[in-house]
Structures are given as structure tokens and as C-alpha cells.
Amino acid sequence: EDLSPDENAGDDFYVTVKYGLHTRQTTPIAGLLSHWGKIRATLKGMDIFDSSPDYDVLIINADSPDLLRMNCAISDNLPHTDTQPGYVPHVTLAYLKKGKGEKWRNSIEFSGQTFEFDTVWFSTPDDEFSPISLTGPFVARTEKHYQKRKPNAYEKRVNFEKIDKDLNRLAFD
């Protein structure tokens, strides 16, 4: 009964990494993030964004240095327009009727739960979604290579992680 009339019960919840990107193309973002690796976050208390006159946004704050670093990397490298004063890692749970969010503020029902993910979804303003693997082919190849055997003397002198990042940067550029 608290859901906004425009909200469908059971819609997916999500973590926003960066809002307001100018691109409609997945490639620049994939080039930047495909080497990233898994993201880890720990849930904190519930809160609301109440700046809209039409609804309250129910969120769970998240403690995640990974999300903060990813947000900064995207902000530093891709054209965007910020609509909020700062990035707060969070999970968006639902859009509620205006004024209904206050009763959920400070709830700790999910506090302490940790989750990881290795894929982000890029969405355009037209709600077209594209998955982006954070453990792209270069990272996966390097990890697989080192899991099977120990590197030889020559391989020990090569920084495969730097090569992967450089190749991803070239793809991004």
C-alpha cells in the first residue's frame, strides 16, 4: 500500500553506480569497466530520497569502497551531468507514495548483509539495457592462466594486469 501508483510490486531493485551519463553507447563504459573485477558491498540502514514532490525513493545505504572508486572512475573519464551533490552508494528498493518513506527510514532489517557482483547494466534514458562484465576477457584470461600453473621466469617479469588495463583503455579510447 506504500508503493507509488507508478511502481509495480516485484520490480527489480538496483544499485546505481553513475547517473547522468551523456553517452547512449555501451562501448565507452565497457572499455572503462571490463577489467574492474568483482564489486563488494555491505548493506547498512534504510533511508529515503525525498527531494521529489511526487514520491519518496526507498533505499538501503551500502558501504562499498569499490562502488565509490567505480563512480569516481566513470565521473573522471566520461561526460556526464550530476543531478545530486555527491554519490552515496545505495540499493534502490522502491518508489513510494510521497510521505510514506519516513516510516522506513533507519530500519536495519538488511544491515550487515554483504553481496558481490561481477556485471553491471548500462541503461539509456529510453530504458534499453546492456550488460557489462566486470571480469572481461583479458582479466579472465589472466586469472585462468595463473590458476593452472606457476609463471616461469619470463612471465614473472611481465605485468599482465597492466597489459590488460592498457588494452582495455585502448578499446575505450
Salt bridges, closest charged atoms under 4 A:
ASP2 OD2 - LYS103 NZ 2.80
ASP47 OD1 - ARG105 NH1 2.68
ASP50 OD2 - ARG105 NH2 3.67
ASP56 OD1 - LYS98 NZ 3.24
ASP66 OD1 - ARG69 NH2 2.58
ASP82 OD1 - LYS18 NZ 2.45
ASP82 OD2 - HIS80 NE2 3.48
GLU102 OE2 - ARG105 NE 3.03
GLU116 OE2 - ARG40 NH1 3.30
ASP126 OD2 - ARG24 NH1 2.86
GLU155 OE2 - HIS145 NE2 3.31
GLU155 OE2 - ARG149 NH2 2.85
GLU161 OE2 - LYS165 NZ 3.34
ASP164 OD1 - ARG141 NH2 3.46
ASP166 OD2 - LYS162 NZ 2.77
